[in-house]
Amino acid sequence: MNPNVTVIQPTIAAGQEQKIRVAAYCRVSSDSANQLNSFMAQMRYYENFLADSKTETLVSVYADEGVTGTRMDKREDFRRMLKDCRRGKIDRIISKSISRFARNTKECLTVLRELKFLGITVLFEKETKNLKWSYQKRMKSGQYITSCAPFGYNLIDGKLYINESEAKIVSEIFDYFLNGHGIQSTTEYFNEVYAHIKKWSLSSMRYLLTNEKYIGDSMLQKYYTPDEIGAKHQENKNAADKYYIENTHKSIISKNKFYAVQNLLNSRRTSKMSIGSYPLSQKLKCRTCGLHFRRKLCRGIVYWTCNNHDKHASICNQKRIPEIAIYQAFICLYNKLKCNFKSIFPSLLSQLQELKNRKFSGNQQYMEIAKEIAKLKEQTHVLARLKTKGFLDEAKYLEQTAEINSKINKLSREQRKIVRSDDEDDMIEQIKDIASIIENGMDLMTEFDEVLFESLVEKIIVINRNELEFNLYGGLKFTERSV
């Protein structure tokens, strides 16, 4: 029986206020008689290719003779294009194929790494079209195999199987949230109780509570990668089709409970603030005395004031701050991070990951555990092949894979203990979450957004009424004026 696949098409076109500046690179015929014709033909091709685009504009076509394509140092237009990239004149490069772009793999990878660091994406038309076509065909037919398992499941031979110990925690999370706890308190509680198993951020906890995988269904292409090499995986906000497939695997959560959580999330999102709680509650901390701020209404204006100063002004001289000033400071900070995203987060994450890799690549215990996990995973593949060929029945297969997965989970916890000895792994994951939230967030914030604030800001240190230190998750700190 064919799976029930629902195609959810985009309702709005993805667009940007400023057009992406595109450069085309090609290699023209080495025959001097045909070289001009070849160059003009490719020029017309790329002009027509981008003629109707609402998001892209052609900057220039760079072309070198085909005979010199194997050596980068002789390709004058290629070097000129790279120089223009470094000068900030280009946002994206298009080439017919990887073989046209470069024939030397080492040099090609070197260039792609530099372009990625500069925030420039590269589109290879031939390879990208073939790959996208394959993915789309499998999604539409319901044959697409998921590449990773959410917490609560194990991925075995392309299929999701319930991990009983993790599934128990998933059920507890849904129940805890339905009992009236918010995203932040739920995250804090389960990070404390199950610190030895997993570390959740606010965004990963929200994703868990909204993941349809837990009711046995699969939404494909919730995230997608735009048509260019080096482009980052991003949330699909009506930019491409989505595919909803029912009953793809066993459920952990009942549909009634799942949709009750969705209704609760939606009601909290639409209301400006939940009863007895405000976006800044427990977020503001006084630099002078260390106490939290509390909300006060005075002559129709909302202020936040230090608890110590409010009770004993002689103990703490910290002045009260209008709520609107704090909101405006956050708006200003978000817009700065959004505008300077490429110059902040890619290089920061790259440096942190490199430091982490250097540290743990020489750790003998870590590497031994990694080898053991690899061996156990290979055993699950062998069992899957035996089951497929009829040498192993379903019950025995599930029993043995469950035993192996239990060992893998135990070893993975040991690995995480090693990695988390100084919280480096947690910090990198949290900064990745922060980067993803900002990259996929609104282009320009004009009004205070409670959801983004809750997802990004761990606490705010009040230096004085005119200066605030925003502490984001992952240890990032930024000072912003509050006037």
ABEGO torsion letter per residue (X at the ends): XBBBBBBBBBABBBBBABBBBBBBBBBBBABAAAAAAAAAAAAAAAAAAAAABAABBBABBBBBBAAAAABAAABAAAAAAAAAAAAGABABBBBABAAAABABAAAAAAAAAAAAAAGBBBBBAAAAAAAAAAAAAAAAAGABBBABBBBGBBBBGGBBBBBAAAAAAAAAAAAAAAAGBBAAAAAAAAAAAAAAABBBBAAAAAAAAABAAAAGBBBBGABBBBBBBGBBBBBBBGABBBBBBBGABBBABBAAAAAAAAAAAAAAAABABBBGBBAABGABBBAAAGBBBBBBBBGGBBBBBBAAAAABAAABABBBBBAAAAAAAAAAAAAAAAAAAAAAAAAAAAAAAAAAAAAAAABAAAAAAAAAAAAAAAAAAAAAAAAAAGABBAAAAAAAAAAAAAAAAAAAAAAAAAAAAAGAAAAAAAAAAAAAAAAABBABBABBBAAAAAAABABBBBABAABBBBBBBGGBBBBBBAX
